[in-house]
Amino acid sequence: MNYIFISPAYPVTCTLFCDRLHEAGVNVLGIGDMPYDTLNDQLKRSLMEYYYVTSLEDYDQVYRAVAYFIHKYGRINCLESLNEYWLPTDARLRTDFNIEGTREDEIRTFVSKSEMKKIFLDAKIPTARQHIVSDAASGKAFAAQAGYPVIVKPDVGVGANGAMKLHTEDELDAFYRNLPDEPYVMEEFMDGDICTYDAIIDSQCRPLVESMCTYAPVIDSVQDDEDVSFYTVADVPQQLLELGRRTVKAFGASRRFVHFEFIKLAGDHKGIGKAGDYAVMEVNMRPAGGHDPDMMNFAQSTDVFRIFAEMITEDRRISPCSEERYICAYAARKDGHMFRHTHDEIMERYGADIVMQEEMPPIDWPSMGRYVYMAKFRKKEEMDEYFDFVLGR
């Protein structure tokens, strides 16, 4: 089996996806914009061959790389980046080279927030009201109906990049005075924690592993320069489990890792749900960013990278389920903040619980923090004390 992996060096978890695919007997063929000598040793061992391009934005270079691999290795069975930013490029390449998977005329449903909204409404999956940004008068009319604050964000975007929370009509006016060139959408604000449905899905839209991550809205972390904390649990609440599976089927998501964002409503929202219910925000047809896949592993005592490889090669899960279940907690500090406890004090108290610590790549600092401490616990109370100790100022 030949698998072309676009951008195998970023995010860092891509190394582990490549490694497990290689272990499963897959010929992993990498195309990336990082020179080969800068790749880590594990990634180098996992790749059958690596084709360096000066820019993944240059479609002609990437096209030539795929053509080279087809000429040398024959039919390509899969082509993926597992990265939100490159999904349209993945689809275009599959279309141009007739590779199985989502094609160029289908990808907009997976990346456009306005197109996603149509699927949510058709499938009767609870979701916020949305307005496609046009003129200021229409925006003000929507905000008057939905109530402030409202969220504005790019129709096609990655994470919280470009997203803003507008609290007043003055802030709305300022947004329209500096209206971005790219298409934007406006949505009513739903207060609550974000709870994700993360799963690996087989060819029949059936989940092979499922998980939930809970965090405060990323837009607040970015806009307010807040430190970052969130956690992953192995057992997904039944209502979220059902909505996640319905969303998979509504989008026909198959043979992929998915990361769907829901919000657990803090209060009642007419037409959406009552406090404690879940409403969908958006779908992401790739794994969660950063170390979320690692957190799934720590929470479930499993290996989602291997399960993904089993899905690709066997279309089923072979790895056994473990009865060891934990809460995996992510605490990340940002630059410029003073904290009560030093690194040494954190390690002295929580060294036995910490499963990973590292500095994140600079591109991730605004949303994911700079220095990360990841730990696992049996009880939520232990996790809450840990967050206060690591992030307390």
N, C-alpha and C positions, 0 to 999 in steps of 0.2 A: 504494500500500500504506500502510495506517495502522498505526502501531506505538506503543502506549502504554508509556512508560517510567516506572516507579514509582521515585521517588527518584533522578533523574538527576544530582544534584550530589554524591552520596556512594555508594560510594567515588569518589575523584577520577578513577579510570580510566573511570568511566561517561561522562565528557565525551567521551572518544575513541570509545567505542562509539556514542554519539549522532552524533558528527561523521561517522563512516564510513557509518552508516545514511543520514544526510542526503545525503552524497555519492553514495550508490547510488540516490537518488531516492525514499527512503522519507519519508513524512510522520511525523516524530517528535513525539509529543505527550507532554509531560512533566507529571507530577503529583508535587509535592514540598512539604516543609514548610519550605523555605528561601525567603524573599522573593525575588522575581524580581531585584531590584536587587543582590542579593548573588551572583548567578550569574556565573561568569566569561564573558568575551566570546565565547569559542569555543563554549561551551554555548548561549548565547543565540542565536548564529547557526545552530546545529544544530537548534533546536526550532522546529517550525511554530507551536506555541502552548504556553504553560505555565500550568497551573492550580495556584495556591497554596492549600494547606490548612494550618490552624494545627497539625494533628497527623496524621501518617500512622497513628497508633494509633486515630484516630476513623474507624471504617469507614464511617459514614454520610457523612462529608465526602468520602471517597475514592470511594464509590459514586456520589455526586452528580457528582463530577468526570468519572468514566467516562461516566455518562449524558449529560452535557453534550457530551463529545467525540463520542459516537455520534450525538446529535441534529445536531451541526454537520457532522461529516465522514463519517458513514455507517459501514459495517461496519468493525470493528476486526479486523485480521489477526493481530496478536500483542500480548500484554501480558506484560511481564517487568519485574522489578526487578534481576536479576542480583545479588541480595543475599540471603544465607541467611536473615536475620531476616524478610524480607518474603515468603518463598516461600508460606507459608500464606495470606497476604492475596492474593497473585497468584492462587492456585488458587481461592479463594472468589470473586474477581471474575470469573474465567473462567467459573465455574459459573453465577453469577447472570446474566451477560450472554451466555452461550453462545459464548464465544470459544475458538478452537482451542487445545489445549495441556492440560497436567496439570490435572485438576479436583480439587475439594475432597475427594472420596471416594478419591482416589489419592495425595494429597500425603503422607500419613503414612509411606508406604514410603520417601519421599525424605528425611524429616526426623527420624524416630524411630530411634534407635540399636538398639532392641530389634527393630523391624521389619526394619531393614537386615540384622540378624544372621540372620534367618530366610531371607532371599534368599541370603546368602553360603553358608549351610549347604546349602540346596537345590541351589545351583549347584556345590557342592563346591569353593568358593574358600577356601583356607586362611585361618583367622581365629582369634582368641583366644576362649576360653570366656567366657561371660557369665552373670551372675545379675541378675535384676530385683530391686532392693532392696525388701525388705519389713520383716521383723523382724531383730533383732540375732542371734538364734540361727542363722537361715538364712544370714546374712552371714558369721558366724564359720565355719560349716560349709563354705561356698564357699571362703573364704580358706584354710582348713586344707587343702582339696583342691588349690587352685590354687597356694598358696604366696605368701608376702609378697615384695615389696609387691603391693598390688592398686590398681587405679585406680577411683575412683568419679566419675561425671560425670552431668549431666542427660540424661535420655532424649532430650529435644529441647533442643538448645542450640547456640550459635554459638561456634566456635573452642574455646579452652580455658576459657572462662568457666564458673566453678562446678566445674571439675574439680579433683580432689585425688589425690595419691599417698599411700596409707596404708602405712606401713612395719611397723607392729607392731599387736598386738591392742589395746594401750592407745589407739593412734590410731584404730583401728576403733571402740572403745567411745565415744570422744569424738565421732566422726562420728554415731553413733546417738543420742547424748544431745542433739545439735543437728540432728536429721534435718530436711533441707529439706522444705518443703511440696510442691514439685514432684517428679514421678517421677524416680528416679535408677536407673542401672544400675551394676553392679560388674563389672570385667573383670580377668582375669589379666594381669599385667604382662609385656610382651614387650620385652626390651632390644634396642636397635639404633637406627639412624638412620631417620627418616621419609623415604620416597621417594614423591613424588606422581606420579600419572599425570594429566596435564593435556591435554585435547583438545577440539577443536570437532567435533561429531558431526552428520552430515546426517540426513535423514529416514529413511534405511534403516539407521541405527545404525552408519554407517561413518565412521571418523575422517578429517578433512580436514587436520589438523595435530596433532602429538603432541609432548609434551615431558615432562621430569622435573625436579623440584626436590628437593633433599636438604637436610634440616635436623634438628637435635636436637629432641626433643619440646618443643612450645610450653609445656606445663605446667611444665617445669623453668625456662624463661625467666621465666614469670610468678611462680611460687612462690618462686624463689630470686633474683629480680631480676637475672638475668644479662643481659649485653649480647647482641645478636642477630646471628647470622651464618648465612647459608645460600647456596646457589648453584643455578643452573639450567643444565642442559645440553640440547643439541638431540637427542642420540642416546640413546634409551631402551633399557636392557638388554633382551634378548629375552624373558627370563622375565617381567619387569614389563610389557612390551608385550603379551604374550599374556594375562596376568591382567587388565590394564586393559581390553582389548577384550572379554574374557569377561564382565567386570563390567558393561560398557556393555550388552551383550546381555541379561544376566540381569535388569537393571532396565528394559530397554526404553527406555533413554535415547536420545532422538532430538531433532534440531533444537535443540541446546543446547551450551553450554560446560560441561564437567565438570571436577571437581577431586577425584580419588579419593586417599585417603591409605592408603599401605601402609607396612609396616615391614620393613626389611632386617634379618633376625635376626642378632644378634651371637653367639648360641649356639644349640645344638639345643633344640627344644621338641617334646616327644612329642605326636604327633597333629597338629602344625602344620607343622613343617619343620625342616631342619637349618640350621646357620650359613650365611649367605649367601643363603638363600631369602627370598622375600617373602610376607608375610601381610597381608591387607586389614584396615584399621582402620575406616574409614567412607567413605561417598560424600557428595559435595557437588555438587548439581546447579546449579552456577553457577561462574563463574571464581574462581580463587584470589583472596584479598583483597590489599590493599596494592598493591604494584607488580609482583606476579608476572607479569601479562600483559606488562608492559613488559620484564621479564627474558626472557620467551620471545622477544620481538622481538629483543633484543640478542643472544641466544644463537644464533638462527637467521637473523639478518639479514632479518627478514620483518615483516609487519604483521598480527598476529592480530585486531586490531580490524576491518581490512578483510576478512579471511577470514571473520569472523563475519557481517559484512554480506552477503558473497557467499553464505554458507549461508542466510541469511534470505531473500534475494531470488532467488537462482539455484539453491539446493540443491546447490551444487558449489563447488569451489575454482577460482578463476580466477587468482589471484596465483601467479606462478612460485615454485618452490623455489630457494633460494640455496645455493651450495656454501660460502659463508663461514660457518663454525661457530665458536662461542666458548663459553667458560664465563663466565656472568654472575654476579658475586659481590655479595652484599648484606651490608654491615656497618653496624650501627646502634648508636649509643651511647645509654645511658640516663642520666638525671639522677643526680647525687650520686656519680659515679665519677670517679676521677682517672686520666688516661691519660698514657702516656709521651710521646706526640707531639701537637702542637697542630694545629689546622685548617690553618694556613699550611704546616706541615711536611708534612702529608698531601697538600696540593695541589701542593707543590713536587716531591714524589717521584712522585705518581701522577696528576697533573693530566691527562696525555695518555691515561691508561687510564680515568679516571672519566667515565661517561656520564650520570650524574645525581647531584645532591646536593640535599637539602632537609630541612626540618623536617616531621615527620609531624603529622597532627591529634592533639590531646591524647587522644582516645578510643583511639588506636592505640598510645600510648606503652608501656603494660604489656607488650604482646605483640610489637610491631614496633620498639620503640625510639623515641627522640625525633629524633635527627639521623642521617640516612642518607647513606652514601657507596656508590654503586653503580658497579662497574667491570667491564670484560670483559678476559679473558685467553685465551691459547691453551693454557696448560699449568696443571695443578692445582698444581704446585709454586709457580708465580707467585702463584696465588690464596692459597695457604697463607701465603706471606710477607706478602701484602697484609693478610689478616685479622690477623696478628700485629702488623703495624705500626699499623693503625687502632685495634684494640681492646686492644692490649697495655697493661698497667698497671704 
